[in-house]
């Protein structure tokens, strides 16, 4: 009889543990969401000119690192076309206009610009 009770208690404990583990990640994920997560969701697949480091420009051939550095240091921007007011060469203007649809502008978020070093943000391959 003791053995049966021990087996039943072990089963109840195991089921409770599995149910608790299955529900925990979704509850924790909702609690861990912050303003940076919201900002990243807002920009979608586009590069946010006010909140991205130069590394995000690597997807656009010819923009990284020189033009990307100018864009990152030249902000903040109100609209995407504000980049064209920077001191750019004709080739840089051509490159920017080529990829312009891939960019967006949202208000700067301190959580995404921590340390204000968007040139070398510590992300290495």
N, C-alpha and C positions, 0 to 999 in steps of 0.2 A: 504494500500500500504506500509506503514512504517513497519507494522508487517511482510509482505511478504519479504521485503528487509532484515529485521533483521533475519528472519529464513534462508534465503539464505546465508547471511554472516556467521551465526553460523555454517551452514553446511560446507561451504568452509573452515572455520577455523578449524573445527573438522577433516575434511579429511586431511588438511595440517598437523595437529598435529599428526594424526595417521601415515601418510606416513613418517614424520620426525622421529618418534619414531621407526618405523620398520627398517629404514635404519641406524640409529645412532649406534647401537651396533657393527655392522660389521665394520664400518669405525673406530670406537674407538678401537676395538680389534686389528686392524692392526697397529695403531699408538702406542699401549701400549706394543707391543712385544719387548723384550729386549734380551740380550745375555744369561741370565739365562733360558728364555723360549727356546731358540735355543738349549742350552746344554741339557735341559731335553728332548726335542724332539729327539736329537741325540742319547741319551742312550737308548731310548725306554723303554722296560719293565725290562731292566737289571739294576743292582746296579752299579753305577759308583764309583769305589774305591777311586778316588781322589776328588769326589765332593758330597759324601753322608755322612750323620750322622749315628751313630750306630743304630738309630731307623729303618733304612731301612733293617737291617739284621734280624729283628724279624721274617721275613717270612721263615727263614731257621733254623729249630730246632737245638739247640746246639751251635749256633754261637753267640747268643746274651746273655749277654753283654760282656763276657770276650774276646772271639776271635774277635768279632766285634771291641772292643776297641783297641786291638793290631793292627788290620788291619788299622783302621782309623788313629791311631797315627804313624804307620810305614811308611806312604806315604811320598811323592808322588811316584807313580809307573809309569813305562814306559809301561810295559805289565802286564797282570794279574798274570803270574807266578812269578813275583817279590815278591809276598806275601810269597812264599815258602822260601825266604831268611831270613825271620824274625825268631826270637827265638820261635818256635812253638813246642808243644808236639806232639807225634805221633798221638794222637787222634785228635788234632786240624788240623794237616796236612790231616788226613783222611776226616774230615768234610769239609775242604776247597776244597779238590779234588772232593768230592761228589757233591758240589754245584758250582764248578768252571765255568760251562757253563752259570750261571746266572749273571756273573760279566762282566764288561767292564772297560776300562781305557780311559779317555779323559783328556786333559790338565786341571789343576786346574783352576777354575773360581772363582774369588773373590766374586761375587754375591751369589754363593752357599756356600761359606765358611765364611760368614760375621762374624766377631768377632773371627774367628778361633776357635770356640768352637763346634766341631763336636761331642763331647761326650755328652754334655748337651745342645741341641739346642733350648730348651724352648718349645718343642712340648710335650704336656701332653695329656693323654686321658681324 
